[in-house]
Amino acid sequence: MSALPELPNDAWKSLSHWKAIRYRLEWLGVRLLAFLIPQLPRRGAVQLGRIAGALAAHLDREGRRVALSNLEVVFGARYSAAERARITRQSYQQFASTMIDLFWNPRINADNWPDFIEFAGWAEFARTVGPAGPCIIAACHYGNFEWFSLAAAYKGLVATIVSQQFRNPLLDPIFNRLREQSGHHFVQREGAIVRLYKTLRRNGTAAILVDLTLHPRQPAVVIDVLGMKTSVTYAHAWLHRRTGMPIVPVHQEALPGGRCRVVFHPRLEIPRGATDQEIAQLCWNCFEPVVRQNPSPWLWMYKYWRFRPANATRSYPFYAHPVRRFDNMPGANDGA
């Protein structure tokens, strides 16, 4: 393990003494995980993900409450309370396994990746788009979303990908190194749209997670997700309209033995003159049947519906609240 890094003066002078200590301890903990997890055999890593996820589902009371509320308003009586609890636990286990697998990335290389990851829809993608792009990949937090980028680069589809910056800046270099080992380039969200645009203009490939909620004051559009309105990024739509590059939705599925299948959907058929909102909705419509058929791999503990229409006629999760800016966005009250 490398030596403990010094804290940059400009970035840390506003932090309290105890927060600076906490950030250093977090760095040490993550570095320890990055060292220890790759030492595990595949079976051990899989078991660790399941155990860690089950434990998180038990201890994270607020996250569990969010997940159960999300499931109840989406599926109604389709699932009993016990079944919603099971799906919630499995969702936590999927997310924990995804994070464990990210730390296990150093065990995967250009020679052995097909032992762990397979592709579906690749032949159609290669025929209609090209095995190396260029295109806009639209992904969601379903299944092992970290392993899509890992395997795709080994397959030859190298992309510039938007990642979320940690509050603790000491952690970013660790996670970027794990994510970039197969050749991708990760960029922080701030200013990312310009970097992605330049990548596409150079006939490169860009990848974006499109299912996270954005505040209405941010660049967002309202779409219908599982029967409720939410505001999401339209970066993929904006990039398509300005570059003409195709949008290809991608999701992941867990396979027995800790393996993963990356599923390439057909490139979106986008009508001429479609708006950013319409394109974003078309993209999500590819994912919704997947989530409805097998909900467990989605990140149910996330607050997808933070904002709701003021005149909503259906139930929303307990954490949703009306916001005037959201209410004034196009589509927010259509069929609300």
C-alpha positions, 0 to 999 in steps of 0.5 A, a space after each residue: 500500500 502507498 504512503 498516506 497522501 498529504 492534503 492539498 492546502 487549497 482543497 482542505 483549508 476550509 475543513 475542520 480538523 476532525 473532518 480532515 482526519 476522517 477523510 484520511 481514515 476513509 482513504 486508508 479504509 478504501 486502500 485496504 479494500 483495494 489491496 485485500 479484495 483482489 486477493 480473494 478467489 472469485 467465489 469468496 468475492 461473490 460471497 462477500 458481496 452477498 453478505 455485505 449487501 444483506 448486512 447493509 439492508 439490515 442496518 441502513 434503515 433510511 435506505 431500506 424505507 426508501 426502497 420499500 416505499 419505491 416498490 410499494 408505489 410502483 408495483 402496488 399489490 403485485 408483491 406482498 410485504 415479504 416479497 418487497 423486503 426480499 427484493 430490497 435485500 437483493 437490491 442491496 446485495 446487487 449493489 454491494 456485489 457491484 462495488 466488491 467487483 469493482 475492487 476485484 477488477 485487477 484480477 480481470 485482464 484482456 485474456 481472462 475477461 470472457 471467463 467472467 463477462 459475456 455480451 448479448 446483442 453485440 453482433 447487432 451492435 457491431 453491424 449497425 454501429 461498429 465494434 468500436 463505435 462511435 456512439 453514445 452509450 446510455 446505461 442505468 444502475 441495473 446489475 453490475 454497471 461497473 463491469 460493462 465499462 471494464 469488459 467493453 474496453 477489452 472488447 475494443 469499445 473504449 469510451 469517455 465516461 462520466 463519473 460522480 466525484 466523491 466528497 472526499 477527493 482522496 478517493 477519486 484517484 483510487 476509483 478512477 484507477 480501478 475503472 480505467 484499467 481496461 482503457 476507458 477515460 473517466 471524467 468528473 460531472 462538472 464540465 463533462 458535457 463539453 468533454 463528451 462532445 469533443 470526444 464524439 466530434 473526434 469519432 469517439 464513444 461517450 457513456 452516461 448513466 441516465 437514471 439519476 434524478 436531477 434537481 429541476 434547476 439543473 439541465 434536466 427534462 421530465 420523463 415518466 419512469 415506472 408510472 411517475 414523473 421524475 427529472 433526469 439528465 438529457 445529456 445523451 439527447 443533447 449530444 445526439 442532436 448536435 453530433 448525430 451519433 446513435 444512442 445505444 442503451 445498455 444494461 447488465 444481468 447477473 449470471 450464476 457463479 458471479 458472472 455477468 452478461 452485458 446486454 446491448 439494446 438496438 440503437 434507438 430509432 429517433 424520429 426527426 425533430 424529436 425533443 430532448 425530452 422525447 429522446 430521454 423518454 425513448 431511452 428509458 422505455 428500453 429499460 423499464 420492461 427490464 426493471 418490471 420483469 426483474 426488479 431486484 437488480 435496480 438500485 431501489 434504495 435511491 430516491 428516484 422521485 424526489 419531486 412530484 407534480 402538485 396535482 398528482 392523482 397517484 401515490 408517490 413515495 413518502 420522500 417526494 415533494 412538490 417543487 414549483 420549478 419542477 411543476 413548471 417543466 414541460 411534461 410534469 403534469 401530463 397524465 400526472 
